Amino acid sequence: MTDITSETEIWSPREDLSAFRDRGIAEQVLLVLITLIGVGLTAVTLYFAWARPLVRAKFAVGFFGVGTALYYLAQALSVAEDPTDRSDATVVTDWLSDRPYRLVRIVDGLVCVALAVAAIAASYHVFTNYLRLDGPALISGFRNLDLYVGLIIVTLAIDATRRAYGWSIALVAVGSVLYAYFGELMPGFLQHPGFSLEGVATYGAVRLTGAFGFIMEIGATWVAIFIMFAGLAREFGALDVILGLGQKLGENLKSGVVHVAVISSMAMGSITGSAAANAATTGSFTIPMMKEQGVRKDYAAAIESVASSGGQIMPPVMGVAAFLMADILGVSYVRVIQAAIIPALLFYFSVGVAVQFAVLRYGWTTENTDGPGILASLFSQAALLKTLYALVVVGAFYVIRSVVGRSLFEAAAAALGALVAVRLVQAVALSGADTSPAEDFASAVARFFDGTHFAIPMSVLVYTLVVMQLSPMAAGLYTSLTMIGTMVLGNPVATLARNLGGITDEGDADATDSGVPIRTTLVRTLDAFAGTVYRTLKGFRRGAMDMAPLVGVLAAMGIIISMLTQTGLTAEISVRMVALGGGILLIVLILAMITSILFGLGMPTPAAYILVATLLVRPLVELGVTQITAHLFVFYFAMLSAITPPVAVGVAVGSRIANSGFMISAKQALKIGAAGFLIPYALVANDSLVNWSLTATPVAVFCVFIGVIALTATTIGFDGRHVLGVPHRAAYLGLAMVALYAPAMSVYVGSGVTMMLQITAAAIALAGLALTQIDRLPTAITPAPRARDR
């Protein structure tokens, strides 16, 4: 694992300044603007979360302008850096030779600068006229300048979306505007009176709806602060820590690094909210590691793409969709993550089982036998000591916070003090002849800041969201501040501990037999502090840069929803879908699945979820599905569009890294993620998986989890020891269907009978799988021996 206190990793202004001087004047100007705007946007977002100096809607207006301008300037910088880069070439421009193409790119860069200025100017107009637009203008009418600004904002939102995410979602936005404008020409039930350009401008922006509606409000506050926190975490090396932990786990698993991809992508995907970005980030590490272990390249790409996509349904962040869902439903954030946790675990459980079966079937297991084994690692002395530390911290925090009644900061300080005291006692009691207590304690402090320290902000995140039930904005603020404080103070402390404890790198010229001189220690400590502050500012910029592409798409989604809602299409689709399905829930669910996948193709999952929730939740609720289950159903399939051909953006990225064919990788991804396409139906059939109850939920969890294993054995064609033929696959499939969906028949045979059928099917499947693993399955039903695939 990279030492995060390394001088070259943190203190790099000299290198950055040297690289800056080598750039052209245009690049220098753009880079300075981007840095100032990026750092400023993150800082202002944190300040807004702290002080709330203005209403959220007005802040969203300013955030749109600055965020969109930042994105356009980043696009202009990419043009200035390499005007001949063809990675973003379109069908229209790809046929041009280098010189004309370069000219087109330069013109496009200038256009991006002009659009950045337009975004700032339009946003400034709405911001400064906010009170008039929100009140008197609705009665007295809008000015011509207001309407022009509204049309500019609609155009900017659609163009920024096109540049960031391609034509798929941009065309939906264009189509919604054209549908609103040409409503009188639409056929059948699609017909409506139609909007004028004034209507498009007002409902699209200047009524403070559309681009500035609730979606942008959530994006500028709840979503932004977590995207910015993720940027900070990545800049501080959180990804390295996650991959390092995954590698350690892989050393103790027979499947090796294959499950590293699943675990790492699950953790990162929950934060990023983008299957493509997650596959590109973690896949660049995990896919080569899997191929090196022997995993076939198409499977390596498939495993990474499925795991990267599924991270978006994993609490606590759910790729920022959890915050959108809570606001749309009008429920607490805790209620959303409670409803989502079992479905998320089901998905990753199915992926983990599928990966395990694939590794065993194709013989991709590791040859490493040096690891102590997973059980030995869990119950090792080091693991038990870490558990003790955790109990001390939690206990001290609880006593000071709940029993004594002190403030949150006092309780946190007391917990940290208790941890330090326990570690000092251990250093005195267990230090050997070769090390002094001071050296042992210093070594422990240094090791803590090699990755364990990231547990502090994550603990704050969970505590503020789940226990204190603060708003996501407040939780994100406290988590970000904790991350900054941990790093800014922690790195100098770790450096000081290393040097005072005599922990030096080999070949250190300043090292002596007794450690490092005091003067050198102080210089290195100050250097570490300055370097961490510098990295914090870089993290601010990275967080804003990660958020910038999402600003346009959130505004575009607001425009789409405003156009469809104001024309009455959403209500009409609800009625027509129920009529098309004949009032039969299963048919409507299938229609909703197909529509969710189609709308999700090529879109970031949060944007896809907003669209399908607007269109498809209502007909499901009308047929008896609980509201939160209906939202999770469509969200699940919007997420799965990332591995569904023909677009499958997650697979596209993974296959490119693995150098495998797209379609063969997509085929393997569908096999690994096959259970994921059936789990949402199980949520509808077993509503207690989402809406918990004391008796029904444990039974449903047991039966559905076993059903998922049986279903995975069917799709992979392997039960852990045998390659399965058609009869055994059919048997497992039948048991899986009953274990998953038996409660859906309760209206015909009663809930008691369906529960018995469900439990019986799950028990038979579990018994068959268990007896298979210990070679006790009766000979008559044991699969015929077949050579495993290579």
Secondary structure, 3 states (H helix, E strand, C coil): CCCCCCHHHHCCHHHHHHHHHCCCHHHHHHHHHHHHHHHHHHHHHHHHHHHCCCCHHHHHHHHHHHHHHHHHHHHHHHHHHCCCCCCCCCCCCCCCCHHHHHHHHHHHHHHHHHHHHHHHHHHHHHHHCHHHHCCHHHHHCCCHHHHHHHHHHHHHHHHHHHHHHCHHHHHHHHHHHHHHHCHHHCCHHHCCCCCCHHHHHHHHHHCCCHHHCHHHHHHHHHHHHHHHHHHHHHHCCHHHHHHHHHHHHHCCCCCCCHHHHHHHHHHHHHHHCCHHHHHHHHHHHHHHHHHHHCCCHHHHHHHHHHHHHHHHHCCCCHHHHHHHHHHHHCCCHHHHHHHHHHHHHHHHHHHHHHHHHHHHHHCCCCCCCCCCCHHHHHCCHHHHHHHHHHHHHHHHHHHHHHHCCCCHHHHHHHHHHHHHHHHHHHHHHHCCCCCCHHHHHHHHHHHHCCCHHHHHHHHHHHHHHHHCCCCHHHHHHHHHHHHHHHHHHHHHHHHHHHHHCCCCCCCCCCCECCECCHHHHHHHHHHHHHHHHHHHHHHHHHHHHHHHHHHHHHHHHHHHHHHHHHCCHHHHHHHHHHHHCCCCHHHHHHHHHHHHHHHHCCCCHHHHHHHHHHHHHHHHHHCCCCHHHHHHHHHHHHHHHHHCCCCCHHHHHHHHHHCCCHHHHHHHHHHHCHHHHHHHHHHHHCHHHCCCCCCHHHHHHHHHHHHHHHHHHHHHCECCCCECCHHHHHHHHHHHHHHHHHHHHHHHHCHHHHHHHHHHHHHHHHHHHHHHHCCCCCHHHCCCCCCCCC
